[in-house]
Amino acid sequence: RFQMVAVLPTAKSARVTRSQFRKKCEPITPGITASEKATALQPAVVRRVAPKTAKRRASRQASKRQTTEDKFSWLPTDCLLDIATRLDQEDLDELETTSAKMNAISARVRAKARKLMAEEMVIFSDNPRAFRVTLRYSATSENLNFEKEFTDETSAHGRCRTCRNQTQSSKTEVSIASLHKAFMFARAALGRREFGIVSINMTMDLDVYFDLCRTYINIRDTKLRLTFSLGNKLDVNVFIDWLLERKPTALGLKSDNFMKVVSYEFIEKYSKSVAKPALVLDRLREEYQGQIAVPDDRDVLTTLSKFSSLAAETIIVEPERFMALVMIRFHRKQKGWWVLQCTRPLDRATITDFLKPTMKSRLDERGFVIVHIDDVEIFSIHCWSGTTYEVEFY
């Protein structure tokens, strides 16, 4: 509404006062009030506008602060615990280094955290003073395997209560310190990985290391393989209870005196503890002889047919009972294999007598009797050795 006229300084007056400047301001529209004139003459508020480059720089810094701001730690503790239980052990290793709070959270959920899958863990010893633990993370790549040995030089720890003043011996002196450290390492590995198979292969008596097995090998619902020799001090019933408590999906026992452990009562209890059990019994020496007494009733057929795989040459049955077992096992429609021994040779006529009308049999070039329905093969029978026969269910 006002037209501002600039007054240039003259030679007589090099300085223009404020009152002189106001007198030179002529209004465009007459009749303006004094209040409007005073408002208009107030000095204007100058707003500094940042250049575009400064705006971009400020925007980048703001977005960077948003991305690096730790909003995760501000979550409630219950939420953090629930999230941490869904991580695996390696993720927790990285999470615990971020802050003291995350370190405490990782420590609380470590036992419940998800474990990565691995192939097999083997505890092996053919020397009473040296032990080896092998971790196979992958069956296809040897680069992912890890192996660690424990000897007297690397495993001595005299302050350990377990190892103090415990010198065990069977035929030669056993290094308890090395043995103890091997099982401690195995427990740490089991806490981080879910191994499909756990194998313990020791040439010494089971009396020496069974207490370590009970303390450190805390596994359930996995495959368990044991190569052992029973001593005179071990309570066999305690060993049997430990095996059944582990509930292995597949159990392999290799020993010259496993007959002291495995009986029909043990087989029956094991078949009830696991949905699809598998049992493999093997001898350390070929000349070892033994037989598992099997009752002559119908319940035996039901119990043995629960096993998806059953390799026990010490179970000896008549050929007719053998075929009755095979037919009951076939109706469960599960893949697997059996190895049992007959009291006399099994001929093809006995096999044919137990087949249903829709089933046919043929003899292939390997000497296997292939049983099929139409063109679909359902199982095969062949002689393993002597009167021992193997059945493979497709």
The 8 nearest C-alpha neighbors of each residue, nearest first, counted from 0:
[[1, 27, 2, 28, 26, 39, 31, 3],
 [2, 0, 26, 27, 3, 25, 24, 28],
 [1, 3, 26, 27, 4, 25, 0, 24],
 [2, 4, 24, 1, 5, 25, 23, 26],
 [5, 3, 24, 2, 6, 23, 25, 20],
 [4, 6, 7, 3, 20, 23, 24, 8],
 [7, 5, 4, 8, 20, 23, 15, 19],
 [6, 8, 5, 9, 15, 13, 14, 4],
 [7, 9, 13, 12, 14, 6, 10, 15],
 [10, 8, 12, 11, 13, 7, 14, 6],
 [9, 11, 12, 13, 8, 14, 7, 15],
 [12, 10, 9, 13, 8, 14, 15, 7],
 [13, 11, 9, 14, 10, 8, 15, 7],
 [12, 14, 8, 9, 10, 11, 15, 7],
 [13, 15, 12, 8, 16, 9, 11, 7],
 [16, 14, 19, 20, 17, 13, 8, 12],
 [15, 17, 19, 18, 20, 14, 21, 12],
 [18, 16, 20, 19, 21, 15, 22, 14],
 [17, 19, 21, 20, 16, 22, 15, 23],
 [18, 20, 22, 16, 17, 21, 15, 23],
 [19, 21, 17, 18, 23, 22, 16, 15],
 [20, 22, 18, 24, 23, 19, 17, 25],
 [23, 21, 19, 20, 24, 18, 25, 17],
 [22, 24, 20, 21, 25, 19, 4, 6],
 [25, 23, 21, 22, 3, 4, 26, 20],
 [24, 26, 23, 27, 2, 1, 3, 22],
 [27, 25, 1, 28, 29, 2, 24, 0],
 [28, 26, 1, 2, 0, 29, 25, 24],
 [27, 29, 26, 30, 31, 0, 1, 25],
 [30, 28, 31, 26, 27, 25, 32, 0],
 [29, 31, 32, 28, 26, 33, 27, 36],
 [32, 30, 29, 35, 33, 36, 28, 26],
 [31, 33, 35, 34, 36, 30, 37, 29],
 [32, 34, 36, 35, 37, 31, 38, 30],
 [35, 33, 37, 36, 32, 38, 31, 39],
 [36, 34, 38, 32, 37, 33, 39, 31],
 [35, 37, 33, 39, 34, 38, 40, 32],
 [38, 36, 34, 40, 35, 39, 33, 41],
 [39, 37, 35, 41, 40, 36, 34, 33],
 [38, 40, 36, 37, 41, 35, 1, 42],
 [39, 41, 37, 38, 36, 42, 43, 35],
 [42, 40, 38, 39, 43, 37, 36, 44],
 [41, 43, 40, 44, 39, 38, 45, 37],
 [44, 42, 45, 41, 40, 39, 46, 38],
 [45, 43, 46, 42, 41, 47, 40, 39],
 [44, 46, 43, 47, 42, 48, 41, 49],
 [47, 45, 48, 44, 43, 49, 50, 42],
 [46, 48, 49, 45, 50, 44, 53, 54],
 [49, 47, 46, 50, 51, 45, 54, 53],
 [50, 48, 53, 47, 51, 54, 52, 46],
 [49, 51, 53, 52, 48, 54, 55, 47],
 [50, 52, 54, 53, 55, 49, 56, 48],
 [53, 51, 55, 54, 50, 56, 49, 57],
 [52, 54, 56, 51, 55, 50, 49, 57],
 [55, 53, 51, 57, 52, 56, 58, 50],
 [54, 56, 58, 52, 53, 57, 59, 51],
 [55, 57, 53, 59, 58, 54, 52, 60],
 [56, 58, 60, 54, 55, 59, 53, 61],
 [57, 59, 55, 61, 56, 60, 54, 62],
 [60, 58, 62, 56, 61, 57, 63, 55],
 [59, 61, 63, 57, 58, 62, 64, 56],
 [60, 62, 58, 64, 63, 59, 57, 65],
 [63, 61, 65, 59, 64, 60, 58, 66],
 [64, 62, 60, 66, 65, 61, 59, 67],
 [65, 63, 61, 67, 62, 66, 68, 60],
 [64, 66, 62, 63, 68, 67, 61, 60],
 [67, 65, 63, 64, 68, 62, 69, 61],
 [68, 66, 64, 65, 63, 69, 62, 70],
 [67, 69, 65, 66, 64, 70, 63, 71],
 [70, 68, 71, 72, 67, 73, 66, 65],
 [69, 71, 73, 72, 68, 74, 67, 65],
 [72, 70, 73, 69, 74, 79, 68, 75],
 [73, 71, 74, 70, 69, 100, 101, 79],
 [72, 74, 70, 71, 75, 69, 76, 79],
 [73, 75, 72, 71, 76, 78, 79, 70],
 [76, 74, 78, 77, 79, 73, 72, 80],
 [75, 77, 79, 78, 80, 74, 104, 81],
 [78, 76, 80, 79, 75, 81, 74, 82],
 [77, 79, 81, 75, 76, 80, 82, 74],
 [78, 80, 76, 82, 81, 77, 83, 75],
 [81, 79, 83, 77, 78, 82, 76, 84],
 [80, 82, 78, 79, 84, 83, 77, 85],
 [83, 81, 79, 80, 84, 85, 78, 86],
 [82, 84, 80, 85, 86, 81, 79, 108],
 [83, 85, 112, 81, 86, 82, 108, 111],
 [86, 84, 83, 82, 113, 112, 87, 81],
 [87, 85, 83, 84, 113, 90, 112, 91],
 [86, 88, 113, 90, 114, 112, 89, 91],
 [87, 89, 91, 90, 191, 114, 92, 112],
 [88, 90, 92, 91, 87, 93, 86, 191],
 [91, 89, 93, 92, 87, 88, 86, 94],
 [90, 92, 94, 88, 93, 89, 105, 95],
 [93, 91, 89, 90, 94, 95, 88, 96],
 [92, 94, 91, 90, 95, 96, 89, 97],
 [93, 95, 91, 96, 92, 97, 90, 101],
 [94, 96, 102, 101, 93, 97, 92, 105],
 [95, 97, 94, 93, 98, 102, 92, 101],
 [98, 96, 95, 94, 101, 99, 93, 102],
 [99, 97, 101, 100, 96, 102, 95, 94],
 [98, 100, 102, 101, 103, 97, 95, 96],
 [99, 101, 103, 102, 98, 104, 72, 95],
 [102, 100, 104, 95, 98, 103, 99, 105],
 [101, 103, 95, 99, 105, 100, 104, 98],
 [102, 104, 106, 100, 101, 105, 99, 107],
 [105, 103, 101, 107, 106, 102, 100, 80],
 [106, 104, 102, 108, 107, 103, 95, 109],
 [105, 107, 103, 109, 104, 108, 102, 95],
 [106, 108, 104, 105, 109, 103, 110, 80],
 [109, 107, 111, 105, 110, 106, 84, 112],
 [110, 108, 112, 106, 111, 105, 107, 88],
 [109, 111, 108, 112, 190, 107, 106, 113],
 [112, 110, 108, 109, 84, 113, 107, 85],
 [113, 111, 84, 109, 87, 110, 108, 86],
 [112, 114, 87, 86, 85, 111, 88, 115],
 [115, 113, 192, 87, 191, 193, 88, 112],
 [114, 116, 192, 193, 117, 87, 113, 191],
 [115, 117, 193, 192, 194, 114, 118, 195],
 [118, 116, 136, 194, 193, 192, 119, 137],
 [117, 119, 136, 195, 135, 194, 137, 138],
 [120, 118, 196, 135, 194, 195, 197, 134],
 [119, 121, 134, 197, 133, 198, 135, 196],
 [122, 120, 198, 133, 132, 199, 123, 197],
 [123, 121, 132, 199, 131, 200, 198, 133],
 [122, 124, 200, 131, 201, 130, 121, 199],
 [125, 123, 130, 201, 126, 131, 129, 200],
 [124, 126, 202, 201, 127, 123, 130, 129],
 [125, 127, 129, 128, 124, 130, 202, 173],
 [128, 126, 173, 129, 174, 125, 172, 124],
 [127, 129, 174, 126, 173, 150, 151, 177],
 [130, 128, 150, 126, 149, 127, 124, 177],
 [131, 129, 124, 149, 148, 123, 178, 150],
 [130, 132, 148, 123, 147, 122, 149, 124],
 [131, 133, 122, 147, 121, 146, 123, 148],
 [134, 132, 146, 121, 120, 145, 135, 131],
 [135, 133, 120, 145, 144, 146, 119, 136],
 [136, 134, 144, 119, 118, 137, 120, 133],
 [135, 137, 117, 118, 143, 144, 134, 119],
 [138, 136, 118, 139, 135, 140, 143, 117],
 [137, 139, 140, 118, 135, 136, 141, 119],
 [140, 138, 137, 141, 143, 142, 136, 135],
 [141, 139, 142, 137, 138, 143, 144, 136],
 [140, 142, 143, 144, 139, 137, 138, 135],
 [143, 141, 140, 144, 145, 137, 136, 139],
 [142, 144, 141, 136, 140, 137, 145, 135],
 [145, 143, 135, 141, 142, 134, 136, 146],
 [144, 146, 134, 133, 135, 143, 147, 136],
 [147, 145, 133, 132, 134, 144, 148, 131],
 [146, 148, 132, 131, 133, 149, 145, 130],
 [149, 147, 131, 130, 132, 150, 146, 129],
 [148, 150, 130, 177, 129, 154, 153, 131],
 [151, 149, 129, 177, 152, 153, 154, 128],
 [152, 150, 154, 153, 155, 177, 128, 174],
 [151, 153, 150, 154, 155, 149, 177, 129],
 [154, 152, 150, 151, 155, 149, 177, 148],
 [153, 155, 177, 151, 150, 152, 176, 149],
 [154, 156, 176, 151, 153, 157, 152, 177],
 [157, 155, 158, 159, 154, 176, 162, 163],
 [156, 158, 159, 163, 155, 162, 176, 160],
 [157, 159, 156, 160, 163, 162, 161, 155],
 [160, 158, 162, 161, 157, 163, 156, 176],
 [161, 159, 163, 162, 158, 157, 164, 165],
 [160, 162, 159, 163, 165, 179, 164, 175],
 [161, 163, 159, 160, 176, 165, 175, 164],
 [164, 162, 160, 165, 161, 159, 157, 158],
 [163, 165, 166, 162, 161, 160, 157, 167],
 [166, 164, 163, 162, 167, 175, 161, 176],
 [165, 167, 164, 168, 175, 173, 172, 174],
 [168, 166, 173, 165, 172, 207, 169, 175],
 [167, 169, 172, 171, 173, 170, 166, 207],
 [168, 170, 171, 204, 172, 203, 167, 173],
 [171, 169, 168, 172, 203, 173, 127, 204],
 [172, 170, 168, 169, 173, 127, 167, 128],
 [171, 173, 168, 167, 127, 174, 169, 170],
 [174, 172, 127, 128, 168, 167, 175, 171],
 [173, 175, 128, 176, 177, 178, 127, 172],
 [176, 174, 178, 177, 162, 179, 173, 166],
 [175, 177, 179, 174, 178, 162, 155, 154],
 [178, 176, 154, 180, 149, 150, 179, 174],
 [179, 177, 175, 181, 176, 180, 174, 182],
 [178, 180, 176, 182, 181, 177, 175, 183],
 [179, 181, 183, 177, 182, 178, 184, 176],
 [182, 180, 184, 178, 179, 183, 177, 149],
 [181, 183, 185, 179, 184, 180, 186, 215],
 [184, 182, 180, 186, 185, 181, 179, 187],
 [183, 185, 187, 181, 182, 186, 180, 188],
 [186, 184, 182, 188, 183, 187, 189, 181],
 [187, 185, 189, 183, 215, 188, 184, 182],
 [186, 188, 190, 184, 185, 189, 183, 191],
 [189, 187, 185, 190, 191, 186, 192, 184],
 [190, 188, 186, 192, 191, 187, 185, 193],
 [189, 191, 187, 188, 192, 186, 110, 114],
 [192, 190, 188, 189, 114, 88, 187, 193],
 [193, 191, 114, 115, 189, 116, 194, 190],
 [192, 194, 116, 114, 117, 115, 195, 189],
 [195, 193, 117, 119, 118, 196, 192, 116],
 [194, 196, 118, 119, 221, 222, 117, 193],
 [197, 195, 119, 222, 194, 223, 221, 120],
 [196, 198, 120, 223, 119, 121, 222, 224],
 [199, 197, 224, 121, 225, 223, 120, 122],
 [200, 198, 122, 225, 121, 123, 226, 224],
 [199, 201, 226, 123, 225, 122, 198, 124],
 [202, 200, 124, 203, 123, 227, 226, 199],
 [201, 203, 125, 227, 124, 204, 200, 228],
 [204, 202, 201, 205, 228, 169, 127, 227],
 [205, 203, 228, 230, 206, 229, 207, 227],
 [204, 206, 207, 229, 209, 208, 228, 227],
 [207, 205, 233, 204, 230, 209, 208, 232],
 [206, 208, 205, 204, 209, 167, 203, 210],
 [207, 209, 211, 210, 205, 206, 212, 178],
 [208, 210, 212, 211, 205, 206, 207, 213],
 [211, 209, 213, 212, 208, 214, 207, 206],
 [210, 212, 214, 208, 209, 213, 215, 182],
 [213, 211, 209, 216, 210, 214, 215, 208],
 [212, 214, 210, 211, 215, 216, 209, 217],
 [215, 213, 211, 212, 216, 210, 217, 209],
 [214, 216, 186, 212, 217, 211, 213, 182],
 [217, 215, 212, 218, 213, 214, 186, 185],
 [216, 218, 215, 219, 214, 213, 186, 245],
 [219, 217, 216, 245, 221, 220, 189, 247],
 [220, 218, 245, 221, 246, 247, 217, 244],
 [219, 221, 247, 248, 246, 245, 218, 222],
 [220, 222, 247, 248, 219, 195, 196, 223],
 [223, 221, 249, 196, 247, 248, 250, 195],
 [222, 224, 197, 250, 196, 198, 247, 249],
 [225, 223, 251, 198, 250, 252, 197, 199],
 [224, 226, 199, 252, 198, 200, 227, 251],
 [227, 225, 253, 200, 254, 252, 201, 199],
 [228, 226, 254, 201, 205, 225, 202, 229],
 [229, 227, 204, 205, 254, 230, 203, 256],
 [228, 230, 205, 204, 227, 231, 256, 206],
 [231, 229, 204, 206, 232, 233, 205, 228],
 [230, 232, 233, 229, 206, 234, 204, 205],
 [231, 233, 230, 206, 234, 229, 235, 205],
 [234, 232, 206, 231, 235, 230, 229, 205],
 [233, 235, 237, 236, 232, 238, 231, 206],
 [236, 234, 238, 237, 233, 239, 260, 259],
 [235, 237, 239, 238, 234, 240, 260, 241],
 [238, 236, 240, 235, 239, 234, 241, 233],
 [237, 239, 235, 241, 236, 240, 242, 234],
 [240, 238, 236, 242, 241, 237, 235, 243],
 [239, 241, 237, 243, 242, 238, 244, 236],
 [242, 240, 238, 244, 239, 243, 237, 245],
 [243, 241, 239, 245, 240, 244, 238, 246],
 [242, 244, 240, 246, 245, 241, 239, 269],
 [245, 243, 241, 246, 242, 240, 219, 247],
 [244, 246, 219, 243, 242, 247, 218, 241],
 [247, 245, 243, 244, 220, 219, 273, 272],
 [248, 246, 220, 221, 249, 222, 245, 250],
 [247, 249, 221, 222, 220, 276, 246, 273],
 [250, 248, 277, 222, 247, 276, 278, 223],
 [251, 249, 278, 223, 224, 247, 222, 277],
 [250, 252, 224, 279, 278, 280, 225, 223],
 [253, 251, 225, 280, 224, 226, 281, 279],
 [252, 254, 281, 226, 282, 280, 225, 283],
 [255, 253, 282, 283, 257, 256, 227, 226],
 [254, 256, 282, 283, 257, 287, 284, 228],
 [255, 257, 258, 254, 259, 229, 228, 260],
 [256, 258, 260, 259, 254, 255, 261, 252],
 [259, 257, 261, 256, 260, 262, 289, 291],
 [260, 258, 257, 256, 261, 235, 262, 229],
 [259, 261, 257, 258, 262, 235, 239, 265],
 [262, 260, 258, 265, 257, 259, 263, 266],
 [261, 263, 265, 264, 291, 266, 260, 258],
 [262, 264, 266, 265, 267, 293, 291, 292],
 [265, 263, 267, 262, 266, 268, 261, 269],
 [264, 266, 262, 268, 263, 267, 261, 269],
 [267, 265, 263, 269, 264, 268, 270, 262],
 [266, 268, 264, 270, 265, 269, 263, 302],
 [269, 267, 265, 271, 270, 266, 264, 272],
 [268, 270, 266, 272, 271, 267, 265, 243],
 [271, 269, 267, 268, 272, 273, 276, 266],
 [270, 272, 268, 269, 273, 267, 274, 302],
 [271, 273, 269, 270, 246, 268, 274, 243],
 [274, 272, 276, 275, 271, 270, 246, 248],
 [273, 275, 276, 272, 271, 270, 248, 305],
 [276, 274, 273, 307, 306, 305, 277, 248],
 [277, 275, 306, 248, 273, 249, 270, 274],
 [276, 278, 249, 308, 306, 307, 309, 250],
 [279, 277, 250, 309, 249, 251, 308, 310],
 [278, 280, 310, 251, 309, 311, 250, 252],
 [281, 279, 252, 311, 253, 251, 310, 278],
 [282, 280, 253, 252, 279, 254, 283, 311],
 [283, 281, 254, 284, 255, 253, 285, 287],
 [282, 284, 254, 255, 253, 281, 285, 287],
 [285, 283, 282, 286, 287, 255, 254, 281],
 [286, 284, 287, 282, 283, 288, 255, 281],
 [285, 287, 284, 288, 282, 283, 255, 289],
 [286, 288, 285, 284, 255, 282, 289, 283],
 [289, 287, 286, 290, 313, 285, 282, 255],
 [290, 288, 313, 287, 291, 258, 312, 314],
 [289, 291, 313, 314, 292, 315, 288, 258],
 [292, 290, 314, 313, 262, 293, 263, 289],
 [291, 293, 290, 294, 263, 314, 262, 315],
 [292, 294, 291, 263, 295, 314, 299, 315],
 [295, 293, 296, 292, 299, 263, 298, 297],
 [294, 296, 293, 297, 299, 298, 300, 292],
 [297, 295, 298, 299, 294, 300, 293, 301],
 [296, 298, 299, 300, 301, 295, 294, 302],
 [299, 297, 301, 300, 296, 302, 295, 303],
 [300, 298, 302, 297, 301, 296, 303, 294],
 [299, 301, 298, 303, 297, 302, 324, 304],
 [302, 300, 298, 304, 299, 303, 305, 297],
 [303, 301, 299, 300, 304, 305, 298, 267],
 [302, 304, 305, 300, 301, 306, 299, 324],
 [303, 305, 328, 301, 306, 302, 300, 327],
 [306, 304, 303, 302, 307, 275, 270, 301],
 [307, 305, 276, 308, 277, 304, 303, 309],
 [306, 308, 335, 277, 275, 276, 305, 333],
 [309, 307, 277, 336, 335, 306, 337, 278],
 [308, 310, 337, 278, 277, 279, 306, 338],
 [311, 309, 338, 279, 337, 280, 278, 339],
 [312, 310, 280, 313, 339, 314, 338, 279],
 [311, 313, 339, 340, 314, 338, 310, 387],
 [312, 314, 290, 311, 291, 289, 315, 340],
 [315, 313, 291, 312, 311, 290, 339, 340],
 [314, 316, 340, 341, 313, 342, 339, 290],
 [317, 315, 341, 342, 321, 320, 318, 340],
 [316, 318, 342, 320, 341, 319, 321, 343],
 [319, 317, 321, 320, 341, 345, 322, 316],
 [320, 318, 322, 321, 317, 323, 349, 316],
 [321, 319, 323, 317, 322, 318, 324, 316],
 [320, 322, 318, 324, 319, 323, 317, 316],
 [323, 321, 325, 319, 324, 320, 326, 318],
 [324, 322, 320, 326, 325, 321, 319, 327],
 [325, 323, 321, 327, 322, 326, 300, 328],
 [326, 324, 322, 328, 323, 327, 329, 321],
 [325, 327, 329, 323, 328, 324, 322, 330],
 [328, 326, 324, 330, 329, 325, 304, 323],
 [327, 329, 304, 325, 326, 330, 331, 324],
 [330, 328, 326, 331, 327, 332, 325, 392],
 [331, 329, 332, 327, 328, 326, 333, 325],
 [330, 332, 329, 328, 333, 327, 304, 305],
 [333, 331, 330, 329, 334, 328, 392, 393],
 [334, 332, 331, 335, 307, 392, 329, 393],
 [333, 335, 392, 393, 307, 332, 336, 391],
 [336, 334, 308, 307, 392, 391, 333, 337],
 [335, 337, 391, 308, 390, 392, 309, 307],
 [336, 338, 309, 390, 310, 389, 308, 339],
 [337, 339, 310, 389, 388, 311, 309, 390],
 [340, 338, 312, 311, 387, 388, 314, 310],
 [339, 341, 387, 315, 312, 386, 388, 314],
 [342, 340, 316, 315, 317, 343, 386, 318],
 [341, 343, 317, 316, 315, 340, 318, 386],
 [342, 344, 341, 386, 345, 318, 317, 340],
 [345, 343, 386, 346, 341, 342, 318, 385],
 [344, 346, 318, 343, 347, 349, 341, 386],
 [347, 345, 348, 349, 344, 350, 318, 351],
 [346, 348, 350, 349, 351, 345, 368, 352],
 [347, 349, 351, 350, 346, 352, 345, 353],
 [350, 348, 352, 347, 351, 346, 345, 353],
 [349, 351, 347, 348, 352, 353, 322, 346],
 [352, 350, 348, 354, 353, 349, 347, 360],
 [353, 351, 349, 350, 354, 348, 355, 347],
 [354, 352, 351, 350, 355, 322, 349, 323],
 [355, 353, 351, 352, 358, 356, 350, 359],
 [354, 356, 358, 357, 353, 359, 352, 351],
 [357, 355, 358, 354, 359, 372, 353, 351],
 [356, 358, 355, 372, 359, 373, 354, 371],
 [359, 357, 372, 355, 356, 371, 354, 370],
 [360, 358, 371, 370, 372, 357, 361, 354],
 [361, 359, 370, 369, 371, 368, 358, 362],
 [360, 362, 369, 368, 363, 370, 359, 367],
 [361, 363, 368, 367, 366, 369, 364, 360],
 [362, 364, 365, 366, 367, 361, 368, 369],
 [363, 365, 366, 362, 367, 368, 361, 369],
 [366, 364, 363, 367, 362, 381, 368, 369],
 [365, 367, 364, 363, 362, 368, 381, 382],
 [368, 366, 381, 365, 363, 362, 380, 369],
 [367, 369, 362, 380, 379, 361, 381, 360],
 [370, 368, 379, 361, 360, 367, 362, 378],
 [369, 371, 360, 378, 359, 379, 376, 377],
 [372, 370, 376, 377, 375, 359, 358, 373],
 [371, 373, 358, 375, 374, 357, 359, 376],
 [372, 374, 375, 371, 358, 359, 357, 376],
 [375, 373, 372, 371, 376, 377, 359, 370],
 [376, 374, 371, 372, 373, 377, 370, 393],
 [375, 377, 371, 370, 378, 374, 372, 369],
 [376, 378, 393, 371, 370, 392, 375, 372],
 [379, 377, 392, 391, 393, 370, 376, 369],
 [378, 380, 369, 391, 368, 390, 370, 367],
 [381, 379, 390, 368, 367, 389, 369, 391],
 [382, 380, 367, 389, 388, 368, 383, 366],
 [381, 383, 388, 384, 387, 389, 386, 380],
 [384, 382, 388, 387, 389, 381, 385, 386],
 [385, 383, 387, 382, 386, 388, 340, 389],
 [384, 386, 387, 383, 382, 344, 388, 340],
 [385, 387, 344, 341, 340, 384, 343, 388],
 [388, 386, 340, 384, 383, 385, 339, 382],
 [389, 387, 382, 383, 338, 339, 381, 340],
 [388, 390, 338, 337, 381, 380, 383, 382],
 [391, 389, 380, 337, 336, 379, 338, 392],
 [390, 392, 336, 379, 378, 335, 393, 337],
 [391, 393, 378, 334, 335, 336, 377, 390],
 [392, 334, 377, 378, 391, 376, 335, 333]]
